[in-house]
């Protein structure tokens, strides 16, 4: 995984998009995290304090869905690799 910590906002947005099976409100997510004992860190951000949760604390189903999403995003962003250009004279007889 690329990131180890995810903001409550990012997790809620992913839940609302149907990517993660988590609560779709910040208060619901925060309550679930507290109830389940997720690793949390407080980060000062614009507009106040933000909660970030460690990926290892997420439920297994949500963690797998997040991994799939990250892999799909990476595949979309990967540059296409062009096929090598080979002159016909460089090919063997069976390759022509």
N, C-alpha and C positions, 0 to 999 in steps of 0.2 A: 504494500500500500504506500501511496505517496505521502499522505499526511497521517500523523499519529493522533492529532487532536482536531475535533470538529466542533464548531460553535453550535449552540442550541438552535440558532436561526437556520444554519445550513441543514441541520438534521430535520427540523420541522418542515423546511421547504421540500426536502427530499420525500418526507412522509406525505405531504400534500400532493406531490406529483405522483404518488403511488409507487415510488422506488423502494421506500423502506416501510416496514410494518411497525411504525412507532406512532405515538400520539401526534396529532396534527396541530397542537397549540403549545406555546412555550411553557405555559404553566403545567400542562399535562406531562410534557416531556421532563420538566424539572422535578415534578412529583415522582414520576417513574424512576428517574435517575437516583433520587434520594432513597426511594423505597428499595431499589435493587442494589444500592451501594456502588454506583458507577464512580470511577476515578474522575475527579473534576478539578479544574483549575480556574481561577478567576483572572480575567484579563481586562485591564482598563482599556476602554475603547471610546469611540465617539458616542456621547450620550450616556456614559456611565459604565458600570461594570457588566461584563459579559461572561457567561459560563461556557467553558470548552470542555468537552468530554473525550476521554481517551477511547480509541477505537476498540481496544481489548475489553472495554467494559460493556460494549453494546451486546445485545442478545445475539446469539450465533446466526439466526436467520437474517437479522438486519446487517450484521457484519458481512455475510456472504453476498447479500444484495448490493452492498456498498462496493465490495471488491469487483463484482460483475460490472457495475456502473463505471468504475474507474478504468477497468480494462477496456470497456467499449469506447469510452472517451479517448483513451490513449490510442486505440486502433484507428479512430477517426482522424486523429491529429498526426498520425505517423505518415511521413512522406512516402509517396509511391516510389518504389525502386525500379528504374527502367531496366529492361532486359539488355544484356550486353550485346553490343554490335560486333558481329564477327563476319569478316570477309569470307566469301565462299571458298577462296583459296586456302583458308585456314581450317576448313572442315575436312574430316576424314570422309572416305568414300561412302560409308554407311550413314553418315550424317547429312548428306546432300539430298 
